[in-house]
C-alpha cells in the first residue's frame, strides 16, 4: 500500500529550486516519493531530512529499513 507523505508535499510546494537541487534529485521525482509511488534512496532521504530541518525524517521516508541503514539512529 502506498503511503502519501503530506509533509513532503507541503514542503515541495514552498521549496525553491535551489532547495530541490540540494536534495540531489528533481522536483518530479520528489513528487513521486511524496505520493508513495517511489521510495527515496538512502542518500536522498538523508538530504531531504537535512534540507527540511528534520521536518521530514529518514525514518519516515524509509520506515522498513532505516534501522539497518542507519543503526546509529536507534541508540538515541
MDAnalysis code that builds the backbone (N, CA, C; Angstrom):
import MDAnalysis as mda
import numpy as np

u = mda.Universe.empty(228, n_residues=76, atom_resindex=np.repeat(np.arange(76), 3), trajectory=True)
u.add_TopologyAttr("name", ["N", "CA", "C"] * 76)
u.add_TopologyAttr("resid", np.arange(1, 77))
u.add_TopologyAttr("resname", ["UNK", "UNK", "UNK", "UNK", "UNK", "UNK", "UNK", "UNK", "UNK", "UNK", "UNK", "UNK", "UNK", "UNK", "UNK", "UNK", "UNK", "UNK", "UNK", "UNK", "UNK", "UNK", "UNK", "UNK", "UNK", "UNK", "UNK", "UNK", "UNK", "UNK", "UNK", "UNK", "UNK", "UNK", "UNK", "UNK", "UNK", "UNK", "UNK", "UNK", "UNK", "UNK", "UNK", "UNK", "UNK", "UNK", "UNK", "UNK", "UNK", "UNK", "UNK", "UNK", "UNK", "UNK", "UNK", "UNK", "UNK", "UNK", "UNK", "UNK", "UNK", "UNK", "UNK", "UNK", "UNK", "UNK", "UNK", "UNK", "UNK", "UNK", "UNK", "UNK", "UNK", "UNK", "UNK", "UNK"])
u.atoms.positions = np.array([
    [0.834, -1.188, 0.000],
    [0.000, 0.000, 0.000],
    [0.878, 1.251, 0.000],
    [0.539, 2.178, -0.841],
    [1.313, 3.409, -0.931],
    [0.952, 4.350, 0.205],
    [1.979, 5.002, 0.731],
    [1.758, 5.959, 1.809],
    [2.112, 7.351, 1.295],
    [1.143, 8.231, 1.351],
    [1.338, 9.609, 0.938],
    [2.038, 10.373, 2.057],
    [3.026, 11.172, 1.702],
    [3.773, 11.979, 2.664],
    [3.311, 13.434, 2.550],
    [2.294, 13.779, 3.315],
    [1.701, 15.119, 3.232],
    [2.713, 16.208, 3.562],
    [3.599, 15.959, 4.501],
    [4.595, 16.968, 4.881],
    [5.556, 17.227, 3.730],
    [5.959, 16.162, 3.045],
    [6.849, 16.331, 1.888],
    [6.129, 17.084, 0.774],
    [4.868, 16.786, 0.538],
    [4.103, 17.514, -0.480],
    [4.019, 19.005, -0.146],
    [3.760, 19.312, 1.107],
    [3.673, 20.717, 1.525],
    [5.023, 21.413, 1.354],
    [6.099, 20.722, 1.727],
    [7.433, 21.310, 1.575],
    [7.729, 21.556, 0.101],
    [7.363, 20.615, -0.763],
    [7.610, 20.763, -2.198],
    [6.934, 22.003, -2.774],
    [5.752, 22.297, -2.309],
    [5.024, 23.469, -2.809],
    [5.736, 24.770, -2.463],
    [6.404, 24.781, -1.318],
    [7.057, 26.006, -0.857],
    [8.536, 26.082, -1.219],
    [9.156, 24.958, -1.553],
    [10.605, 24.908, -1.776],
    [11.001, 25.605, -3.072],
    [12.113, 26.341, -2.990],
    [12.636, 26.962, -4.200],
    [13.516, 25.962, -4.955],
    [13.914, 26.324, -6.145],
    [14.682, 25.415, -6.997],
    [16.020, 25.019, -6.377],
    [16.645, 25.928, -5.646],
    [17.929, 25.620, -5.014],
    [17.762, 24.565, -3.923],
    [16.696, 24.657, -3.163],
    [16.435, 23.654, -2.121],
    [16.196, 22.286, -2.745],
    [15.447, 22.255, -3.816],
    [15.196, 20.995, -4.525],
    [16.515, 20.426, -5.026],
    [17.327, 21.253, -5.615],
    [18.617, 20.806, -6.152],
    [19.498, 20.197, -5.066],
    [19.463, 20.769, -3.886],
    [20.297, 20.257, -2.782],
    [19.862, 18.868, -2.311],
    [18.657, 18.432, -2.675],
    [18.242, 17.077, -2.309],
    [18.870, 16.032, -3.214],
    [19.452, 16.459, -4.327],
    [20.117, 15.530, -5.223],
    [19.203, 14.858, -6.222],
    [17.985, 15.356, -6.347],
    [17.054, 14.787, -7.322],
    [16.167, 15.896, -7.863],
    [15.168, 15.535, -8.613],
    [14.303, 16.531, -9.247],
    [13.006, 16.714, -8.465],
    [12.345, 17.806, -8.746],
    [11.045, 18.078, -8.139],
    [10.051, 16.965, -8.515],
    [10.108, 16.518, -9.760],
    [9.196, 15.464, -10.216],
    [9.436, 14.162, -9.454],
    [10.696, 13.816, -9.235],
    [10.975, 12.575, -8.507],
    [10.569, 12.710, -7.040],
    [10.788, 13.876, -6.459],
    [10.359, 14.112, -5.077],
    [8.836, 13.998, -4.967],
    [8.142, 14.443, -5.991],
    [6.679, 14.312, -6.001],
    [6.286, 12.829, -6.033],
    [7.017, 12.033, -6.794],
    [6.751, 10.591, -6.831],
    [6.962, 9.959, -5.452],
    [7.992, 10.394, -4.756],
    [8.241, 9.919, -3.387],
    [7.097, 10.365, -2.481],
    [6.709, 11.625, -2.604],
    [5.657, 12.179, -1.747],
    [4.327, 11.456, -1.923],
    [4.014, 11.039, -3.143],
    [2.764, 10.328, -3.388],
    [2.873, 8.826, -3.134],
    [4.061, 8.373, -2.738],
    [4.236, 6.969, -2.403],
    [4.462, 6.053, -3.587],
    [4.722, 6.628, -4.745],
    [4.978, 5.822, -5.938],
    [6.417, 5.327, -6.017],
    [7.333, 6.042, -5.389],
    [8.750, 5.690, -5.376],
    [9.264, 5.771, -3.951],
    [10.350, 5.072, -3.694],
    [10.990, 5.139, -2.383],
    [12.246, 5.982, -2.497],
    [12.474, 6.833, -1.526],
    [13.688, 7.641, -1.515],
    [14.886, 6.739, -1.276],
    [15.949, 6.978, -2.018],
    [17.181, 6.253, -1.752],
    [17.704, 6.715, -0.394],
    [18.612, 5.961, 0.212],
    [19.178, 6.411, 1.489],
    [19.809, 7.797, 1.395],
    [20.501, 8.070, 0.314],
    [21.151, 9.376, 0.154],
    [20.113, 10.482, 0.030],
    [19.112, 10.276, -0.809],
    [18.076, 11.296, -0.992],
    [17.281, 11.481, 0.299],
    [16.987, 10.397, 0.997],
    [16.261, 10.508, 2.270],
    [17.033, 11.367, 3.262],
    [18.337, 11.147, 3.355],
    [19.163, 11.940, 4.277],
    [19.206, 13.405, 3.852],
    [19.292, 13.656, 2.546],
    [19.324, 15.037, 2.062],
    [17.986, 15.745, 2.275],
    [16.881, 15.027, 2.097],
    [15.565, 15.613, 2.369],
    [15.466, 15.982, 3.841],
    [15.895, 15.070, 4.705],
    [15.867, 15.346, 6.138],
    [16.670, 16.597, 6.465],
    [17.858, 16.705, 5.898],
    [18.713, 17.863, 6.143],
    [18.085, 19.141, 5.587],
    [17.584, 19.075, 4.377],
    [17.036, 20.264, 3.718],
    [15.762, 20.762, 4.390],
    [15.004, 19.862, 5.011],
    [13.754, 20.267, 5.673],
    [13.949, 20.513, 7.172],
    [15.191, 20.561, 7.609],
    [15.492, 20.752, 9.036],
    [14.755, 19.730, 9.901],
    [14.764, 18.481, 9.443],
    [14.176, 17.333, 10.136],
    [12.644, 17.376, 10.237],
    [11.999, 18.235, 9.447],
    [10.533, 18.196, 9.398],
    [10.080, 16.882, 8.767],
    [10.924, 16.349, 7.898],
    [10.713, 15.042, 7.279],
    [11.963, 14.222, 7.588],
    [11.782, 13.103, 8.227],
    [12.952, 12.320, 8.651],
    [13.212, 11.127, 7.742],
    [14.438, 10.632, 7.841],
    [14.814, 9.413, 7.118],
    [13.920, 8.249, 7.529],
    [13.579, 8.217, 8.812],
    [12.735, 7.139, 9.326],
    [11.362, 7.145, 8.655],
    [10.817, 8.324, 8.421],
    [9.519, 8.432, 7.751],
    [9.608, 8.001, 6.295],
    [10.698, 8.352, 5.650],
    [10.851, 8.072, 4.234],
    [11.231, 6.626, 3.947],
    [11.872, 5.957, 4.911],
    [12.292, 4.565, 4.741],
    [11.913, 3.767, 5.986],
    [10.618, 3.634, 6.262],
    [10.178, 3.009, 7.512],
    [10.556, 1.538, 7.661],
    [10.741, 0.836, 6.566],
    [11.007, -0.595, 6.646],
    [12.464, -0.957, 6.903],
    [13.384, -0.065, 6.548],
    [14.790, -0.458, 6.660],
    [15.723, 0.604, 7.237],
    [15.172, 1.687, 7.754],
    [16.046, 2.751, 8.235],
    [16.989, 2.280, 9.334],
    [16.546, 1.382, 10.200],
    [17.405, 0.957, 11.318],
    [18.567, 0.088, 10.845],
    [18.437, -0.505, 9.675],
    [19.542, -1.281, 9.100],
    [20.539, -0.347, 8.417],
    [20.012, 0.646, 7.737],
    [20.861, 1.601, 7.002],
    [21.593, 2.533, 7.968],
    [20.880, 3.020, 8.979],
    [21.436, 3.971, 9.937],
    [21.302, 3.421, 11.357],
    [22.023, 2.386, 11.720],
    [21.857, 1.781, 13.056],
    [22.192, 2.755, 14.189],
    [23.021, 3.739, 13.895],
    [23.373, 4.710, 14.931],
    [22.181, 5.537, 15.398],
    [21.122, 5.594, 14.603],
    [19.925, 6.356, 14.985],
    [19.058, 5.615, 15.979],
    [19.253, 4.327, 16.134],
    [18.438, 3.552, 17.080],
    [18.877, 3.760, 18.517],
    [20.098, 4.202, 18.718],
    [20.628, 4.384, 20.081],
    [20.035, 5.604, 20.776],
    [19.543, 6.574, 20.013],
    [19.100, 7.820, 20.630],
    [17.697, 7.975, 20.785],
])
